[in-house]
């Protein structure tokens, strides 16, 4: 299914879809240690911003932060001060307090290891939630979040902003390509020691691949060097999709889509920004309709974890079922 509508039996503080679409929603941010925090806050709170997304406003934030992740520890105080001082966002001491003040939640924490523990009280408070990349730092955590969402009746979604890049969406909306026969995507892929390699930044190129190919990958093979990774997936219908993650040279994003009627490739630099994703987030908060099936997101986590296993096995093929069949 391409869209999942979860009807929550319990009364959510977000109210029904019609009222949510006619009032300004109060948004709470968890994890103030990524550049997405000031960027999203400005697009929501500044009506004069060219990329302004109406319908919601950031009103509260929980600092969070991970002292053992450099990009978190060195930025969390600066981003916290920026949204507090420039945009008047209230900084609270707990996630539970934040949930009492808002209609919906965005988890921005740059450390995917924290997302499972951070989303538990959000589900308990019955707040719709978007979880920023990396969704988690393991397939096991990702599967548990999907289970908790189902158990609580509270919908969530997660996505890289690259899913909604203008060039990519234009190809999907066009009939020039015809039936997709395969795809190649590429993007920067620096790593971080506390996350499987692709989870940290390679997720952007993986998200583009799944935006084009959809789910159904069965086997992957990874070639790894210090400068780059090549991960080739074989889908159950026989198609192949390839991700190249780069760590040397020009760090562009892009894709090649192979179709029955045409081959379409981006010309670097590919156009992308946060606005397309933020529009989908607010629409989801208003309606409860999930734009990315959680099972697709879960398969992407298995794809990336299988890539790590292939690397450990010197490039041997790995079936995704080896990851997804792990004991719960």
N, C-alpha and C positions, 0 to 999 in steps of 0.2 A: 504494500500500500504506500502511496506517495504522500498521503496526508492522513493524520490520525487525530480524530476528535474524541477526546476523553470527557465524558460527562461526569462531573464530580457530584456524588450524592450528597455530600455534606455541603453546607452553605459556605462558600469562600468569601473572604472579605473583599475580594476583587469585584464581587457583584456579578450580575448577569451580563451577557455579552453586549446587549443593547446599551445598558447604562455605562459600561466600561468604555464604549466607543464614543460617548458623548461628554465624558468628563476627563480631566487631566489626571492620569494615574500617578501615584507616588511611587517612585522607584528607590530601592535600597541597593547599595553596592557592597559586596563582600570581597575583601582583598584589594587594597589600594596601592598595589605595587607594580602596576604595569601602565604603559603609556595609553592603553585603552581607556583608563579611568578618566583622565582629563579630556580625552578626545570625545568619548561618549557623553560625558557631562555637558561639555560645551554644545554639542549638537542637539541635546535635549533641552538645556536650560536657556540657551541664547537664541531668541527668536530672530535676531538679525544675522545669525550665521548662515552663509550660503547653503550649507548642508543641513540646516535645521530640520529635525524630525518632530512634528507636532504630536500631541496626545499624551505626553508623559513628562515628568520632571524628576530629576534626582534630588531627593530630600534628606537622605541619611546614608551613612557609610560606616562600615566596620573595618578597621585598619588591617588586621591580619598581618601577613608577612612571614617569611621563612629565613631565619638567620643563616642557614647553611646554603642558601642559593644567592649568589652574588647579585644577580640582577634584581632580586627582591630586596635584599638587605640595604643596598645602596640607593634605592629609589623610593621606598615606601613612605618615608617621612616627607619627602619633597612632594609627592603626589597627594598625600593626605592634606598637607598644608595648602596646596593649590586649590583643591575643590572646596575646602573649608573657607578659606579667606576670599577666594575670587567668586565663588558661586553660592556661598552660604549654606553648604551642605553640613548637616549636623553629624558629628562623629560620635558614635556610641560605643559602649564597652562590651557588648555581647551581641551575638547573632539573634538571640531571643528578643532582646530589646529592639533591635533593628526591625524584626518581623512585625512587632506591634505597631510600628510607625508607618508601614508601607503597604502598598497593594501588591507589589511583585518585586522580584529580586533578580539581580545579575551577579553571578559569582565570577569575579575577574581574576582571582588569585593566580599569579603566574606559575605557581607550583601545583602541578596536577595531583600531587600526593595528598593535598589538603582537601580536595573537593568532596570526597565521600563524607568526611566528618562535618564539613561545612554545610552540606546540603541536607543532612538529617534533620536539623531543627527547622529548616525551611519547609520540608515536606510535612513535618509535624504541625507547623503553623498554617498549612494549607495555602501556601503562596506559590503561584506559578513562577518558574525559575528558568533562566537561561544560564548555561554553564559555558564559559569562554574556553578557548583552547589553552593548553592541552586539556581535553575532557577529563582525563585521569592520567596516572602514571603506570597503570596496569590494566590488563583486560579484566582481571578479577574485580577490581574496584568499579570498572565500567558496568559490568554485569550486575553488581550489587546495586548501583544507582538505578538501573533500569528496573530491577526487582522492587526496590523501595518506592519508585514512582507508581508502579502498577499496584502495589499493596496499599499505598496511601490514597490512590485515586487522584494524585496531583500530577499534571503533565509538566514535562520539561523538554527542552531541546538544546543541542550543542552544535556549533558549526564554526568553521573558519570563515573569516570574511571573504576569502577567495571564492567560496561557493557562489557568491553574489556579485563577482566581478562583472563589469559591463560586457567585456568581450566574450566571456564564457556564456553569460545569459543570452547574448545576441545569437550565438550559435545554436543554443537550445531552442530559441524561439523561431529560428529560420528553417525553411524547408530545403535549403540548398544542399545540405549534407546528405539527406536521405537517411536510410537506416545506418546507425553507427556500427562499424565493424571492428573498431579498436581505437586506442588513444594513447598519447604520450604526453606527460605533464612534467614540468620541471620548476624548481625553485630553490632558494637557499635552504641549507640543512645543517646549521651549526648544532652541536650537541651539548648536553648538560648531564653531568655524572649521575644525577638522581633519577633520570628518566631514560627509558629505552630510546635509542638514537632518534628515530623518526618522530616520536611523540613530541619532542621539544619544539622543533620548527619545521621539520619535514611534513608535519600534518597538513600544511597549506597545500603542498603539491598533491598529497594523498587525497585531500578533500576535493580538489579539482578533478582528479581521476575518477572518483566515485560520483561526482556530479555528472560527468559524461557517461560513465559506464554503468552506473547503478550497482546494486549488490549482486552477489553470485560468484565471487572469486572462490576458487577451491584450492589452488596451489600457488606458492610464490617462490621465487629464487632471487637471491641478492648477491650482487658483486660489490665489494667494499674496498675502497682505498682511502688514504688520508684525505684526498681532495674531493672525493665524490662517492655517491652510491648509485647503483642502478638496481631497481627492484622490479621484476617482471612477474605479473600475475596472470594466471590462466583462469578464465571464467568457465562455468559449467556448460555454457553454450559454445565453447571453443574459441571465443574472442580472447585477445590478449591486451593487457593494459600495462604501461610501463611508467614508473616514476624515476626521475633523475634528481637527486638531491646534491647540491653543489656547496663546496666549502672553500673553493679557490676560484679566482677569476671573477668576472662580472656576475653579480647576484641578481639576476632577473627572474621573474615569474613568466610562465607561458605554457602553451599547450599546442598539440597537433591532434586534430580530430579526423579520423579516417572513416569515410562513409561510402555508401554504395554509389552516390552521385558525385561526390567531391571530396577533396582533402582540404581542410581549412586549418590554417596555422596563424597564430598571433604574430604580430610584429613587435618585438620588444621596444620600449617597455610596455608591458600589458597594463591597461587601465584598471585600477582597483582602489577602493577606499572603504571606509567603514559604513557609509550611509546605507547601502543596500542591505547589509546585515541588520543594521539597527531598525530599519523600516520593518523587516520581518519579525524582529524581536517584539516591537511594540504591537504589531498586528496580532502576534501570538498571545501577548498579555491581555489584549482586548477580547479575543475570541476563544482562546483555548485550543485553537486548531494548530497542531504541531506541523511545521513546514518540512522538517526532516525526520523521517521515521527513526525512532531510537534504535531499531534493529540494524539500520544502515550504519549509524554511528558506531554501534557495537561491532559490526563487521570490520569497520575501518581500524578499530583498536586491535582486533585479531590479526588483521593484515600487517600492521606495524610490529606487533609482538612476534609474529611469525618471521618477519624480516630480521629481527634480532636473533632469532633461533637459527635462521639460515646463515647469518654471519658467523655465529659460533660454530657452525658445522662446515665452515669454509665454502659456503656457497651452495650447499646441497639443497634440493627442493624441500619445502616444508608444506604440509597440508594445513590449511586453516583449522580443520577439524581437530588437529592435535592441540590447538589452543582452546577451542571452544568446548571440547569434551573434558577439560580439566575438572576434577571433582570440585563441587561447590563448597 
